[in-house]
């Protein structure tokens, strides 16, 4: 796993660096409109959760059928999902544009860029298409190709997004960069796996696949809500200036969530393959856990030890630097915990541990309940209260996941030993 993880680490650091610089540049170029931009991006990530779920489905089952040497089944599965995601992408794009064009919705979310909304709709379509190519690339463990796509996506997002903002397109320019990056990654990934889309496929029993798709979609939806909905709450419940500097802190803190993505990208197909052939999976999870903890912990330590220095370098033009620092430290802890929760979720999906869906669902309920309780109590809602809610939610989900893992290991380890001895 170490070699593949190193390849993906390089790609993730490069791609994540571009994504990080994108957020930093937006915080400097459009500090007063950052909350609107991040709200639109949060909506993009939440409504395209089915794409992430489909990608996990493809990783799992392409890994399985590749291990069983059934390429014709892989072709059938990929073509079925291509038709499904294309249809869903068109429908979602239309719905998103129509809903966000309603004056009451736009006013509540403080959305003023009609062009940004239109570009967001197109981006939804490309985001829905992306897993058809990128999922199989991961399943075939073509990490160099997948890493190239990752870097290309974020390089285009950065260069085109910043360029369009400088040209005066504002929020729409930022969304335009995201759209161009997604279009590149989706198109090139489909080209790389074209032989499976063009060859004749052999149908197989899809009951198991669709049975897996439902919990995968729900789990991914819950996790995306946990990591994105805070910006939407900030935009809706806080004054514009507070929402903007909370959005800046959230953007900078998310590097903690994104950086260990290389580890989970490598871990998921390896655990899926090991589980398919009844091999060892817990060691892969343990390795991924400590690698994630080390990477994320390093960034959190920097944010705690040198917050003012880091912010003066990253966002010198942002007028809210002093207010961002304490929020960044708290959100750093929250996203470290949520990054670990992501590993547990993927492990559960790879090994049919659907209890993780319940854990994630409970965590979403806890997050929402805490926010609504603060609002209902009449306490003044502040950015720091939202940070504390995020930290508490992260602790809740990690503790529940750890307890579940301990229980599962105690139940299954004796069974594995008995199975191997017989």
DARAGI-V303015 format. One record per residue. SS is DSSP state (H for helix, E for strand, C for the rest). PSI is psi in whole degrees, -180 to 180 (none if undefined). Layout:
[[SS,PSI] [SS,PSI]]
This chain:
[[C,-30] [H,-43] [H,-47] [H,-39] [H,-35] [H,-42] [H,-47] [H,-29] [H,-43] [H,-47] [H,-40] [H,-39] [H,-42] [H,-49] [H,-43] [H,-35] [H,-43] [H,-43] [H,-40] [H,-45] [H,-36] [H,-49] [H,-39] [H,-44] [H,-40] [H,-38] [H,-26] [H,-39] [H,-39] [C,61] [H,-34] [H,-15] [H,8] [H,-37] [H,-40] [H,-45] [H,-48] [H,-28] [H,-45] [H,-40] [H,-39] [H,-41] [H,-42] [H,-47] [H,-35] [H,-47] [H,-20] [C,18] [H,-40] [H,-31] [H,-43] [H,-40] [H,-43] [H,-38] [H,-42] [H,-38] [H,-46] [H,-41] [H,-47] [H,-49] [H,-28] [H,-39] [H,-44] [H,-52] [H,-24] [H,-40] [H,-33] [C,1] [C,56] [C,72] [H,-29] [H,-32] [H,-37] [H,-43] [H,-46] [H,-46] [H,-45] [H,-40] [H,-39] [H,-46] [H,-32] [H,-46] [H,-43] [H,-48] [H,-33] [H,-47] [H,-45] [H,-37] [H,-44] [H,-46] [H,-46] [H,-40] [H,-45] [H,-46] [H,-44] [H,-46] [H,-43] [H,-45] [H,-46] [H,-11] [C,-9] [C,126] [H,-41] [H,-40] [H,-46] [H,-38] [H,-43] [H,-41] [C,2] [C,45] [C,124] [C,-11] [C,103] [H,-38] [H,-38] [H,-39] [H,-42] [H,-46] [H,-34] [H,-42] [H,-43] [H,-39] [H,-35] [H,-43] [H,-48] [H,-35] [H,-36] [H,-28] [H,-26] [H,-37] [H,-22] [H,-33] [H,-41] [H,-34] [H,-52] [H,-35] [H,-41] [H,-41] [H,-39] [C,0] [C,39] [C,69] [H,-27] [H,-46] [H,-45] [H,-40] [H,-37] [H,-43] [H,-43] [H,-47] [H,-46] [H,-41] [H,-52] [H,-28] [H,-45] [H,-40] [H,-45] [H,-56] [H,-47] [H,-40] [H,-49] [H,-42] [H,-44] [H,-36] [H,-43] [H,-34] [H,-6] [H,10] [H,-6] [H,-133] [H,-41] [H,-37] [H,-41] [H,-43] [H,-36] [H,-40] [H,-41] [H,-44] [H,-46] [H,-42] [H,-44] [H,-42] [H,-41] [H,-52] [H,-41] [H,-49] [H,-45] [H,-37] [H,-39] [H,-38] [H,-38] [H,-26] [C,22] [H,-30] [H,-31] [H,-29] [H,-23] [H,-24] [C,161] [C,133] [C,163] [C,120] [C,153] [C,170] [C,115] [C,3] [H,-45] [H,-39] [H,-49] [H,-29] [H,-34] [H,-33] [H,-39] [H,-56] [H,-33] [H,-41] [H,-45] [H,-43] [H,-46] [H,-37] [H,-47] [H,-43] [H,-40] [H,-40] [H,-44] [H,-33] [H,-9] [H,-26] [H,-19] [H,-36] [H,-37] [H,-42] [H,-40] [H,-44] [H,-38] [H,-34] [H,-15] [C,155] [C,159] [H,-41] [H,-41] [H,-40] [H,-37] [H,-44] [H,-24] [H,-42] [H,-38] [H,-45] [H,-42] [H,-41] [H,-44] [H,-34] [H,-27] [C,-14] [H,-29] [H,-33] [H,-34] [H,-38] [H,-45] [C,6] [H,-28] [H,-39] [H,-49] [H,-33] [H,-39] [H,-39] [H,-44] [H,-53] [H,-32] [H,-42] [H,-39] [H,-45] [H,-44] [H,-41] [H,-37] [H,-33] [C,16] [C,41] [C,-175] [C,132] [C,-28] [H,-33] [H,-37] [H,-43] [H,-43] [H,-45] [H,-46] [H,-38] [H,-50] [H,-32] [H,-42] [H,-44] [H,-40] [H,-47] [H,-50] [H,-41] [H,-34] [H,-44] [H,-42] [H,-42] [H,-41] [H,-42] [H,-32] [H,-37] [H,-35] [C,51] [H,-47] [H,-41] [H,-46] [H,-45] [H,-35] [H,-27] [H,-44] [H,-45] [C,62] [C,-26] [C,-3] [C,125] [C,-5] [C,20] [H,-46] [H,-30] [H,-24] [H,-35] [H,-54] [H,-32] [H,-40] [H,-40] [H,-45] [H,-44] [H,-27] [H,-45] [H,-44] [H,-46] [H,-27] [H,-46] [H,-41] [H,-30] [H,-40] [H,-39] [H,-34] [H,-40] [H,-46] [H,-40] [H,-48] [H,-37] [H,-44] [H,-43] [H,-35] [H,-22] [C,17] [C,29] [C,76] [C,-4] [H,-24] [H,-29] [H,-43] [H,-43] [H,-45] [H,-42] [H,-43] [H,-37] [H,-40] [H,-43] [H,-42] [H,-45] [H,-50] [H,-42] [H,-41] [H,-42] [H,-46] [H,-33] [H,-41] [H,-45] [H,-44] [H,-28] [H,-15] [C,0] [C,138] [C,122] [C,123] [C,163] [H,-38] [H,-34] [H,-42] [H,-38] [H,-46] [H,-37] [H,-42] [H,-42] [H,-45] [H,-40] [H,-42] [H,-43] [H,-42] [H,-49] [H,-37] [H,-42] [H,-47] [H,-43] [H,-42] [H,-43] [H,-44] [H,-43] [H,-43] [H,-43] [H,-45] [H,-43] [H,-40] [H,-34] [H,-40] [H,-27] [H,-45] [H,-36] [H,-39] [H,-41] [H,-44] [H,-39] [H,-40] [H,-32] [H,-28] [C,none]]
